[in-house]
Amino acid sequence: MYDLDEFDACYLDHKSTLDTEKQKYLDMLIELRNYNCSRYYELFVRGTIIQGY
């Protein structure tokens, strides 16, 4: 099974539309591992603008 690092987990949280159960587990993973997703927010927004979405 693939283990999500901080960037991957934050990207999924920002970009994916997961069902409620999977989103709950992703949120728990982010919280338990003390991932700081706010540092990636600008990168995700800029990437979205460049992609044209």
CHARMM internal coordinates of N, CA and C (Angstrom, degrees):
IC EDIT
DIST 1 N 1 CA 1.4545
DIST 1 CA 1 C 1.5183
ANGL 1 N 1 CA 1 C 109.52
DIST 1 C 2 N 1.3046
ANGL 1 CA 1 C 2 N 116.81
DIHE 1 N 1 CA 1 C 2 N 145.88
DIST 2 N 2 CA 1.4409
ANGL 1 C 2 N 2 CA 123.06
DIHE 1 CA 1 C 2 N 2 CA -177.75
DIST 2 CA 2 C 1.5246
ANGL 2 N 2 CA 2 C 110.60
DIHE 1 C 2 N 2 CA 2 C -83.39
DIST 2 C 3 N 1.3185
ANGL 2 CA 2 C 3 N 116.26
DIHE 2 N 2 CA 2 C 3 N 131.87
DIST 3 N 3 CA 1.4597
ANGL 2 C 3 N 3 CA 121.35
DIHE 2 CA 2 C 3 N 3 CA 178.96
DIST 3 CA 3 C 1.5255
ANGL 3 N 3 CA 3 C 108.43
DIHE 2 C 3 N 3 CA 3 C -98.51
DIST 3 C 4 N 1.3084
ANGL 3 CA 3 C 4 N 117.25
DIHE 3 N 3 CA 3 C 4 N 125.88
DIST 4 N 4 CA 1.4655
ANGL 3 C 4 N 4 CA 121.18
DIHE 3 CA 3 C 4 N 4 CA -177.18
DIST 4 CA 4 C 1.5192
ANGL 4 N 4 CA 4 C 111.00
DIHE 3 C 4 N 4 CA 4 C -79.23
DIST 4 C 5 N 1.3204
ANGL 4 CA 4 C 5 N 115.59
DIHE 4 N 4 CA 4 C 5 N 129.07
DIST 5 N 5 CA 1.4578
ANGL 4 C 5 N 5 CA 119.01
DIHE 4 CA 4 C 5 N 5 CA 171.98
DIST 5 CA 5 C 1.5316
ANGL 5 N 5 CA 5 C 107.70
DIHE 4 C 5 N 5 CA 5 C -85.22
DIST 5 C 6 N 1.3174
ANGL 5 CA 5 C 6 N 116.49
DIHE 5 N 5 CA 5 C 6 N -179.43
DIST 6 N 6 CA 1.4670
ANGL 5 C 6 N 6 CA 120.77
DIHE 5 CA 5 C 6 N 6 CA -174.66
DIST 6 CA 6 C 1.5265
ANGL 6 N 6 CA 6 C 112.24
DIHE 5 C 6 N 6 CA 6 C -59.87
DIST 6 C 7 N 1.3186
ANGL 6 CA 6 C 7 N 117.08
DIHE 6 N 6 CA 6 C 7 N -47.69
DIST 7 N 7 CA 1.4663
ANGL 6 C 7 N 7 CA 120.48
DIHE 6 CA 6 C 7 N 7 CA -177.76
DIST 7 CA 7 C 1.5258
ANGL 7 N 7 CA 7 C 110.85
DIHE 6 C 7 N 7 CA 7 C -62.13
DIST 7 C 8 N 1.3269
ANGL 7 CA 7 C 8 N 117.32
DIHE 7 N 7 CA 7 C 8 N -47.38
DIST 8 N 8 CA 1.4616
ANGL 7 C 8 N 8 CA 121.01
DIHE 7 CA 7 C 8 N 8 CA -178.72
DIST 8 CA 8 C 1.5240
ANGL 8 N 8 CA 8 C 112.01
DIHE 7 C 8 N 8 CA 8 C -61.20
DIST 8 C 9 N 1.3246
ANGL 8 CA 8 C 9 N 116.62
DIHE 8 N 8 CA 8 C 9 N -44.59
DIST 9 N 9 CA 1.4641
ANGL 8 C 9 N 9 CA 120.38
DIHE 8 CA 8 C 9 N 9 CA -179.69
DIST 9 CA 9 C 1.5274
ANGL 9 N 9 CA 9 C 110.98
DIHE 8 C 9 N 9 CA 9 C -64.05
DIST 9 C 10 N 1.3156
ANGL 9 CA 9 C 10 N 116.43
DIHE 9 N 9 CA 9 C 10 N -42.21
DIST 10 N 10 CA 1.4646
ANGL 9 C 10 N 10 CA 120.07
DIHE 9 CA 9 C 10 N 10 CA -179.72
DIST 10 CA 10 C 1.5267
ANGL 10 N 10 CA 10 C 111.15
DIHE 9 C 10 N 10 CA 10 C -68.43
DIST 10 C 11 N 1.3306
ANGL 10 CA 10 C 11 N 116.37
DIHE 10 N 10 CA 10 C 11 N -37.61
DIST 11 N 11 CA 1.4688
ANGL 10 C 11 N 11 CA 120.05
DIHE 10 CA 10 C 11 N 11 CA 178.06
DIST 11 CA 11 C 1.5240
ANGL 11 N 11 CA 11 C 110.35
DIHE 10 C 11 N 11 CA 11 C -64.09
DIST 11 C 12 N 1.3231
ANGL 11 CA 11 C 12 N 116.87
DIHE 11 N 11 CA 11 C 12 N -44.90
DIST 12 N 12 CA 1.4652
ANGL 11 C 12 N 12 CA 119.93
DIHE 11 CA 11 C 12 N 12 CA 177.43
DIST 12 CA 12 C 1.5224
ANGL 12 N 12 CA 12 C 111.20
DIHE 11 C 12 N 12 CA 12 C -61.14
DIST 12 C 13 N 1.3127
ANGL 12 CA 12 C 13 N 116.51
DIHE 12 N 12 CA 12 C 13 N -41.47
DIST 13 N 13 CA 1.4643
ANGL 12 C 13 N 13 CA 120.65
DIHE 12 CA 12 C 13 N 13 CA -179.93
DIST 13 CA 13 C 1.5239
ANGL 13 N 13 CA 13 C 110.80
DIHE 12 C 13 N 13 CA 13 C -63.91
DIST 13 C 14 N 1.3096
ANGL 13 CA 13 C 14 N 116.66
DIHE 13 N 13 CA 13 C 14 N -37.19
DIST 14 N 14 CA 1.4689
ANGL 13 C 14 N 14 CA 121.25
DIHE 13 CA 13 C 14 N 14 CA -177.64
DIST 14 CA 14 C 1.5249
ANGL 14 N 14 CA 14 C 112.29
DIHE 13 C 14 N 14 CA 14 C -78.93
DIST 14 C 15 N 1.3124
ANGL 14 CA 14 C 15 N 117.70
DIHE 14 N 14 CA 14 C 15 N -40.69
DIST 15 N 15 CA 1.4582
ANGL 14 C 15 N 15 CA 121.49
DIHE 14 CA 14 C 15 N 15 CA -166.24
DIST 15 CA 15 C 1.5285
ANGL 15 N 15 CA 15 C 115.12
DIHE 14 C 15 N 15 CA 15 C -104.82
DIST 15 C 16 N 1.3114
ANGL 15 CA 15 C 16 N 118.45
DIHE 15 N 15 CA 15 C 16 N -28.55
DIST 16 N 16 CA 1.4632
ANGL 15 C 16 N 16 CA 120.75
DIHE 15 CA 15 C 16 N 16 CA -171.81
DIST 16 CA 16 C 1.5120
ANGL 16 N 16 CA 16 C 112.69
DIHE 15 C 16 N 16 CA 16 C -88.61
DIST 16 C 17 N 1.3141
ANGL 16 CA 16 C 17 N 113.86
DIHE 16 N 16 CA 16 C 17 N 153.01
DIST 17 N 17 CA 1.4602
ANGL 16 C 17 N 17 CA 120.47
DIHE 16 CA 16 C 17 N 17 CA 171.74
DIST 17 CA 17 C 1.5261
ANGL 17 N 17 CA 17 C 106.49
DIHE 16 C 17 N 17 CA 17 C -109.13
DIST 17 C 18 N 1.3113
ANGL 17 CA 17 C 18 N 115.17
DIHE 17 N 17 CA 17 C 18 N 90.21
DIST 18 N 18 CA 1.4550
ANGL 17 C 18 N 18 CA 122.04
DIHE 17 CA 17 C 18 N 18 CA -179.02
DIST 18 CA 18 C 1.5146
ANGL 18 N 18 CA 18 C 109.71
DIHE 17 C 18 N 18 CA 18 C -90.78
DIST 18 C 19 N 1.3242
ANGL 18 CA 18 C 19 N 115.83
DIHE 18 N 18 CA 18 C 19 N 154.38
DIST 19 N 19 CA 1.4588
ANGL 18 C 19 N 19 CA 117.49
DIHE 18 CA 18 C 19 N 19 CA 174.34
DIST 19 CA 19 C 1.5260
ANGL 19 N 19 CA 19 C 108.68
DIHE 18 C 19 N 19 CA 19 C -67.81
DIST 19 C 20 N 1.2932
ANGL 19 CA 19 C 20 N 116.55
DIHE 19 N 19 CA 19 C 20 N 165.86
DIST 20 N 20 CA 1.4617
ANGL 19 C 20 N 20 CA 122.61
DIHE 19 CA 19 C 20 N 20 CA -172.11
DIST 20 CA 20 C 1.5228
ANGL 20 N 20 CA 20 C 112.67
DIHE 19 C 20 N 20 CA 20 C -56.63
DIST 20 C 21 N 1.3152
ANGL 20 CA 20 C 21 N 116.50
DIHE 20 N 20 CA 20 C 21 N -43.26
DIST 21 N 21 CA 1.4656
ANGL 20 C 21 N 21 CA 120.75
DIHE 20 CA 20 C 21 N 21 CA -177.41
DIST 21 CA 21 C 1.5320
ANGL 21 N 21 CA 21 C 111.34
DIHE 20 C 21 N 21 CA 21 C -65.58
DIST 21 C 22 N 1.3130
ANGL 21 CA 21 C 22 N 117.38
DIHE 21 N 21 CA 21 C 22 N -45.65
DIST 22 N 22 CA 1.4644
ANGL 21 C 22 N 22 CA 121.07
DIHE 21 CA 21 C 22 N 22 CA 179.67
DIST 22 CA 22 C 1.5274
ANGL 22 N 22 CA 22 C 111.35
DIHE 21 C 22 N 22 CA 22 C -66.67
DIST 22 C 23 N 1.3266
ANGL 22 CA 22 C 23 N 116.83
DIHE 22 N 22 CA 22 C 23 N -37.83
DIST 23 N 23 CA 1.4549
ANGL 22 C 23 N 23 CA 120.40
DIHE 22 CA 22 C 23 N 23 CA 178.41
DIST 23 CA 23 C 1.5275
ANGL 23 N 23 CA 23 C 110.38
DIHE 22 C 23 N 23 CA 23 C -64.57
DIST 23 C 24 N 1.3249
ANGL 23 CA 23 C 24 N 116.55
DIHE 23 N 23 CA 23 C 24 N -37.58
DIST 24 N 24 CA 1.4602
ANGL 23 C 24 N 24 CA 120.77
DIHE 23 CA 23 C 24 N 24 CA 178.24
DIST 24 CA 24 C 1.5299
ANGL 24 N 24 CA 24 C 110.51
DIHE 23 C 24 N 24 CA 24 C -61.18
DIST 24 C 25 N 1.3360
ANGL 24 CA 24 C 25 N 116.71
DIHE 24 N 24 CA 24 C 25 N -44.63
DIST 25 N 25 CA 1.4646
ANGL 24 C 25 N 25 CA 120.54
DIHE 24 CA 24 C 25 N 25 CA 179.83
DIST 25 CA 25 C 1.5296
ANGL 25 N 25 CA 25 C 111.59
DIHE 24 C 25 N 25 CA 25 C -68.26
DIST 25 C 26 N 1.3188
ANGL 25 CA 25 C 26 N 117.22
DIHE 25 N 25 CA 25 C 26 N -36.75
DIST 26 N 26 CA 1.4605
ANGL 25 C 26 N 26 CA 120.36
DIHE 25 CA 25 C 26 N 26 CA 176.61
DIST 26 CA 26 C 1.5273
ANGL 26 N 26 CA 26 C 110.29
DIHE 25 C 26 N 26 CA 26 C -64.09
DIST 26 C 27 N 1.3242
ANGL 26 CA 26 C 27 N 117.26
DIHE 26 N 26 CA 26 C 27 N -43.85
DIST 27 N 27 CA 1.4696
ANGL 26 C 27 N 27 CA 120.87
DIHE 26 CA 26 C 27 N 27 CA 177.51
DIST 27 CA 27 C 1.5289
ANGL 27 N 27 CA 27 C 111.35
DIHE 26 C 27 N 27 CA 27 C -61.61
DIST 27 C 28 N 1.3338
ANGL 27 CA 27 C 28 N 116.62
DIHE 27 N 27 CA 27 C 28 N -39.49
DIST 28 N 28 CA 1.4683
ANGL 27 C 28 N 28 CA 120.24
DIHE 27 CA 27 C 28 N 28 CA 178.05
DIST 28 CA 28 C 1.5227
ANGL 28 N 28 CA 28 C 110.75
DIHE 27 C 28 N 28 CA 28 C -65.06
DIST 28 C 29 N 1.3321
ANGL 28 CA 28 C 29 N 117.29
DIHE 28 N 28 CA 28 C 29 N -42.02
DIST 29 N 29 CA 1.4581
ANGL 28 C 29 N 29 CA 121.60
DIHE 28 CA 28 C 29 N 29 CA 178.64
DIST 29 CA 29 C 1.5256
ANGL 29 N 29 CA 29 C 110.83
DIHE 28 C 29 N 29 CA 29 C -60.96
DIST 29 C 30 N 1.3205
ANGL 29 CA 29 C 30 N 116.35
DIHE 29 N 29 CA 29 C 30 N -45.97
DIST 30 N 30 CA 1.4661
ANGL 29 C 30 N 30 CA 121.00
DIHE 29 CA 29 C 30 N 30 CA 179.60
DIST 30 CA 30 C 1.5231
ANGL 30 N 30 CA 30 C 110.34
DIHE 29 C 30 N 30 CA 30 C -61.58
DIST 30 C 31 N 1.3069
ANGL 30 CA 30 C 31 N 116.79
DIHE 30 N 30 CA 30 C 31 N -42.79
DIST 31 N 31 CA 1.4681
ANGL 30 C 31 N 31 CA 120.33
DIHE 30 CA 30 C 31 N 31 CA -179.48
DIST 31 CA 31 C 1.5326
ANGL 31 N 31 CA 31 C 112.14
DIHE 30 C 31 N 31 CA 31 C -69.46
DIST 31 C 32 N 1.3232
ANGL 31 CA 31 C 32 N 116.87
DIHE 31 N 31 CA 31 C 32 N -45.42
DIST 32 N 32 CA 1.4697
ANGL 31 C 32 N 32 CA 120.56
DIHE 31 CA 31 C 32 N 32 CA -177.84
DIST 32 CA 32 C 1.5285
ANGL 32 N 32 CA 32 C 112.45
DIHE 31 C 32 N 32 CA 32 C -63.70
DIST 32 C 33 N 1.3081
ANGL 32 CA 32 C 33 N 116.45
DIHE 32 N 32 CA 32 C 33 N -36.46
DIST 33 N 33 CA 1.4654
ANGL 32 C 33 N 33 CA 119.93
DIHE 32 CA 32 C 33 N 33 CA -178.53
DIST 33 CA 33 C 1.5281
ANGL 33 N 33 CA 33 C 112.73
DIHE 32 C 33 N 33 CA 33 C -91.66
DIST 33 C 34 N 1.3298
ANGL 33 CA 33 C 34 N 116.29
DIHE 33 N 33 CA 33 C 34 N 3.59
DIST 34 N 34 CA 1.4646
ANGL 33 C 34 N 34 CA 122.30
DIHE 33 CA 33 C 34 N 34 CA 179.02
DIST 34 CA 34 C 1.5264
ANGL 34 N 34 CA 34 C 112.54
DIHE 33 C 34 N 34 CA 34 C 54.61
DIST 34 C 35 N 1.3235
ANGL 34 CA 34 C 35 N 115.82
DIHE 34 N 34 CA 34 C 35 N 41.94
DIST 35 N 35 CA 1.4610
ANGL 34 C 35 N 35 CA 120.46
DIHE 34 CA 34 C 35 N 35 CA 177.17
DIST 35 CA 35 C 1.5267
ANGL 35 N 35 CA 35 C 108.94
DIHE 34 C 35 N 35 CA 35 C -70.56
DIST 35 C 36 N 1.3181
ANGL 35 CA 35 C 36 N 116.13
DIHE 35 N 35 CA 35 C 36 N 139.56
DIST 36 N 36 CA 1.4549
ANGL 35 C 36 N 36 CA 122.26
DIHE 35 CA 35 C 36 N 36 CA -179.77
DIST 36 CA 36 C 1.5278
ANGL 36 N 36 CA 36 C 108.60
DIHE 35 C 36 N 36 CA 36 C -106.53
DIST 36 C 37 N 1.3205
ANGL 36 CA 36 C 37 N 116.53
DIHE 36 N 36 CA 36 C 37 N 88.01
DIST 37 N 37 CA 1.4593
ANGL 36 C 37 N 37 CA 121.13
DIHE 36 CA 36 C 37 N 37 CA -175.93
DIST 37 CA 37 C 1.5280
ANGL 37 N 37 CA 37 C 112.75
DIHE 36 C 37 N 37 CA 37 C -73.45
DIST 37 C 38 N 1.3084
ANGL 37 CA 37 C 38 N 117.53
DIHE 37 N 37 CA 37 C 38 N -19.97
DIST 38 N 38 CA 1.4625
ANGL 37 C 38 N 38 CA 119.18
DIHE 37 CA 37 C 38 N 38 CA -177.45
DIST 38 CA 38 C 1.5305
ANGL 38 N 38 CA 38 C 112.16
DIHE 37 C 38 N 38 CA 38 C -63.97
DIST 38 C 39 N 1.3073
ANGL 38 CA 38 C 39 N 118.14
DIHE 38 N 38 CA 38 C 39 N -25.29
DIST 39 N 39 CA 1.4613
ANGL 38 C 39 N 39 CA 119.23
DIHE 38 CA 38 C 39 N 39 CA 179.52
DIST 39 CA 39 C 1.5241
ANGL 39 N 39 CA 39 C 112.54
DIHE 38 C 39 N 39 CA 39 C -72.97
DIST 39 C 40 N 1.3309
ANGL 39 CA 39 C 40 N 117.49
DIHE 39 N 39 CA 39 C 40 N -16.94
DIST 40 N 40 CA 1.4711
ANGL 39 C 40 N 40 CA 121.28
DIHE 39 CA 39 C 40 N 40 CA 178.73
DIST 40 CA 40 C 1.5242
ANGL 40 N 40 CA 40 C 112.38
DIHE 39 C 40 N 40 CA 40 C -97.05
DIST 40 C 41 N 1.3221
ANGL 40 CA 40 C 41 N 117.79
DIHE 40 N 40 CA 40 C 41 N -8.68
DIST 41 N 41 CA 1.4561
ANGL 40 C 41 N 41 CA 121.06
DIHE 40 CA 40 C 41 N 41 CA -172.83
DIST 41 CA 41 C 1.5327
ANGL 41 N 41 CA 41 C 112.14
DIHE 40 C 41 N 41 CA 41 C -56.24
DIST 41 C 42 N 1.3285
ANGL 41 CA 41 C 42 N 117.72
DIHE 41 N 41 CA 41 C 42 N -47.78
DIST 42 N 42 CA 1.4630
ANGL 41 C 42 N 42 CA 120.47
DIHE 41 CA 41 C 42 N 42 CA -178.75
DIST 42 CA 42 C 1.5242
ANGL 42 N 42 CA 42 C 111.02
DIHE 41 C 42 N 42 CA 42 C -62.66
DIST 42 C 43 N 1.3117
ANGL 42 CA 42 C 43 N 116.86
DIHE 42 N 42 CA 42 C 43 N -39.87
DIST 43 N 43 CA 1.4634
ANGL 42 C 43 N 43 CA 121.55
DIHE 42 CA 42 C 43 N 43 CA 178.30
DIST 43 CA 43 C 1.5316
ANGL 43 N 43 CA 43 C 110.72
DIHE 42 C 43 N 43 CA 43 C -61.67
DIST 43 C 44 N 1.3242
ANGL 43 CA 43 C 44 N 117.66
DIHE 43 N 43 CA 43 C 44 N -43.35
DIST 44 N 44 CA 1.4593
ANGL 43 C 44 N 44 CA 120.97
DIHE 43 CA 43 C 44 N 44 CA 179.69
DIST 44 CA 44 C 1.5217
ANGL 44 N 44 CA 44 C 111.27
DIHE 43 C 44 N 44 CA 44 C -65.97
DIST 44 C 45 N 1.3265
ANGL 44 CA 44 C 45 N 117.02
DIHE 44 N 44 CA 44 C 45 N -41.04
DIST 45 N 45 CA 1.4610
ANGL 44 C 45 N 45 CA 120.68
DIHE 44 CA 44 C 45 N 45 CA -179.92
DIST 45 CA 45 C 1.5299
ANGL 45 N 45 CA 45 C 109.74
DIHE 44 C 45 N 45 CA 45 C -65.72
DIST 45 C 46 N 1.3099
ANGL 45 CA 45 C 46 N 117.64
DIHE 45 N 45 CA 45 C 46 N -44.59
DIST 46 N 46 CA 1.4639
ANGL 45 C 46 N 46 CA 121.13
DIHE 45 CA 45 C 46 N 46 CA 179.08
DIST 46 CA 46 C 1.5140
ANGL 46 N 46 CA 46 C 111.23
DIHE 45 C 46 N 46 CA 46 C -63.25
DIST 46 C 47 N 1.3310
ANGL 46 CA 46 C 47 N 117.47
DIHE 46 N 46 CA 46 C 47 N -40.18
DIST 47 N 47 CA 1.4535
ANGL 46 C 47 N 47 CA 121.38
DIHE 46 CA 46 C 47 N 47 CA 178.11
DIST 47 CA 47 C 1.5206
ANGL 47 N 47 CA 47 C 111.90
DIHE 46 C 47 N 47 CA 47 C -63.75
DIST 47 C 48 N 1.3185
ANGL 47 CA 47 C 48 N 116.03
DIHE 47 N 47 CA 47 C 48 N -38.57
DIST 48 N 48 CA 1.4625
ANGL 47 C 48 N 48 CA 120.91
DIHE 47 CA 47 C 48 N 48 CA 178.38
DIST 48 CA 48 C 1.5190
ANGL 48 N 48 CA 48 C 110.56
DIHE 47 C 48 N 48 CA 48 C -65.25
DIST 48 C 49 N 1.3303
ANGL 48 CA 48 C 49 N 117.27
DIHE 48 N 48 CA 48 C 49 N -41.64
DIST 49 N 49 CA 1.4689
ANGL 48 C 49 N 49 CA 121.48
DIHE 48 CA 48 C 49 N 49 CA 179.22
DIST 49 CA 49 C 1.5208
ANGL 49 N 49 CA 49 C 110.33
DIHE 48 C 49 N 49 CA 49 C -64.29
DIST 49 C 50 N 1.3253
ANGL 49 CA 49 C 50 N 116.59
DIHE 49 N 49 CA 49 C 50 N -43.69
DIST 50 N 50 CA 1.4704
ANGL 49 C 50 N 50 CA 120.88
DIHE 49 CA 49 C 50 N 50 CA -179.09
DIST 50 CA 50 C 1.5314
ANGL 50 N 50 CA 50 C 110.44
DIHE 49 C 50 N 50 CA 50 C -64.41
DIST 50 C 51 N 1.3307
ANGL 50 CA 50 C 51 N 117.16
DIHE 50 N 50 CA 50 C 51 N -39.04
DIST 51 N 51 CA 1.4600
ANGL 50 C 51 N 51 CA 121.04
DIHE 50 CA 50 C 51 N 51 CA 179.42
DIST 51 CA 51 C 1.5305
ANGL 51 N 51 CA 51 C 112.11
DIHE 50 C 51 N 51 CA 51 C -72.71
DIST 51 C 52 N 1.3133
ANGL 51 CA 51 C 52 N 116.89
DIHE 51 N 51 CA 51 C 52 N -18.47
DIST 52 N 52 CA 1.4458
ANGL 51 C 52 N 52 CA 121.04
DIHE 51 CA 51 C 52 N 52 CA 179.15
DIST 52 CA 52 C 1.5176
ANGL 52 N 52 CA 52 C 115.69
DIHE 51 C 52 N 52 CA 52 C 84.39
DIST 52 C 53 N 1.3290
ANGL 52 CA 52 C 53 N 116.40
DIHE 52 N 52 CA 52 C 53 N 23.84
DIST 53 N 53 CA 1.4757
ANGL 52 C 53 N 53 CA 119.31
DIHE 52 CA 52 C 53 N 53 CA 179.46
DIST 53 CA 53 C 1.4841
ANGL 53 N 53 CA 53 C 110.20
DIHE 52 C 53 N 53 CA 53 C -95.30
END
COOR INIT
IC SEED 1 N 1 CA 1 C
IC BUILD
